[in-house]
Amino acid sequence: MFRLIATLCFGLMGATALAGPLSDAACEQLLTAAENHADARIYEDCDFGNETKAWEYWAPFVSAHNMKRAIFELCKRYPDHPYGPLYCDKAMQLNFGPALVAQGQKSLKNGKTKEALGYFNQALKTDDLSDSEVKFLTETLGIIYLTPDTPEYNPQSGLALLTKASRERSAMANNALGYLIFSGRSGVKANDPKALEYIWRAALLGCPAAEENLGAFHLARQGKITRDDAIYYMSLQAFTCEPFDKNITVDQSVAGCPCTDILEKEAFLRSQPYLYLDLQDGKALIQDKEGNRQMIAKGDFLSENTVVQEIKGSLITLLQGDKKIFINRYHIGQCVDKCLKQARQPQQRQPVGIRPYHFTFTQRECADILYYDNILVDTNLDYVGKKECLGPEMDETTKMLLQHK
């Protein structure tokens, strides 16, 4: 059946290349077939780019037939049209994966992490996502669950998701797992050989940040920089593949503190109505924007319509009607104080001699790449070093090194 639809699609499209613009009747068949595959050319060929035609002819047609892919296409193309948001909602009501992902990204951008998680997890249960979209969601969910001091923090789930993404050739997930295993963060036991395996895999998959993290790893192993320096440097680019500024300087006293993240979090918390300062005997000490402090307990009213619903560990939950407000207590040892001091006195920062590692494909490195490729990457696909090390020019010395691994 699918082959028949595909043949009809390509037959019609082939005919139109000679016969001129597609007829509405032909487009109706193409759009029906397109619900089973993602071919954006069909929407171009069928004049979805013409706003008048799109909303006066195609919108009623695709809506009447519940064509979720075409409905979402209208939503994406015309977000500012009066009916644009309605079509976005309809695509979500039809449980269309990409529409749920888009709404989840919007919620995440607006700080509604719990809402975003709901959309992302719902999207993963659909059959509409491409492999790249599934990989993106798996990576994103893993990072959300591994973000400390948030209500969503769930390191076990986060590590499982990143591990799954790493097996699906996600360079970023491999890089992140390498950092977490090297640093021993998120409840992971530090294991240098395992960390190297993940970072090396990320580098082979073409992740520039992982190549730099390899440099930090080797410098720390050689005793040229402290382990805390290496962990700090890796933390700056652990959840990305974008390379970091190589001319970095840090205060050695805060080398193990992720100051960028800490200061951003501190600034965010201070922008909230209240700042959570301390916990004493089940009561919490908070401070408002004016600097006034007060001790609160569960059930207390902070204002006419805001009640303290829960005080638990590092989190206070406030209830304002149906709206929940979370106040996190963010403090990692002495890192907050150190980072704030560094921010006030930047002249005390000292250079850290971390340099990126880049593949030069020496005989020894080619031997490493050829040794690791079966373990770390799919040898049927391209990866960093494959062309340079697997070509017919591979010399006898490299072959000999490989045999002695």
URRA-V606304 format. One record per run of one state. SS is the DSSP state (2 for helix, 1 for strand, 0 for the rest). FROM is the first residue (numbers start at 1). TO is the last residue. If there is no record, write none. Layout:
((SS | FROM | TO) (SS | FROM | TO))
//
This chain:
((0 | 1 | 1) (2 | 2 | 19) (0 | 20 | 23) (2 | 24 | 34) (0 | 35 | 40) (2 | 41 | 45) (0 | 46 | 50) (2 | 51 | 64) (0 | 65 | 67) (2 | 68 | 77) (0 | 78 | 83) (2 | 84 | 93) (0 | 94 | 96) (2 | 97 | 109) (0 | 110 | 112) (2 | 113 | 124) (0 | 125 | 130) (2 | 131 | 145) (0 | 146 | 154) (2 | 155 | 167) (0 | 168 | 170) (2 | 171 | 183) (0 | 184 | 191) (2 | 192 | 204) (0 | 205 | 207) (2 | 208 | 221) (0 | 222 | 226) (2 | 227 | 235) (0 | 236 | 248) (1 | 249 | 250) (0 | 251 | 251) (2 | 252 | 254) (0 | 255 | 258) (2 | 259 | 270) (0 | 271 | 273) (1 | 274 | 280) (0 | 281 | 282) (1 | 283 | 288) (0 | 289 | 292) (1 | 293 | 296) (0 | 297 | 300) (1 | 301 | 303) (0 | 304 | 305) (1 | 306 | 312) (0 | 313 | 314) (1 | 315 | 320) (0 | 321 | 322) (1 | 323 | 328) (0 | 329 | 334) (2 | 335 | 344) (0 | 345 | 345) (2 | 346 | 348) (0 | 349 | 349) (1 | 350 | 351) (0 | 352 | 362) (2 | 363 | 376) (0 | 377 | 385) (2 | 386 | 390) (0 | 391 | 395) (2 | 396 | 403) (0 | 404 | 405))
//
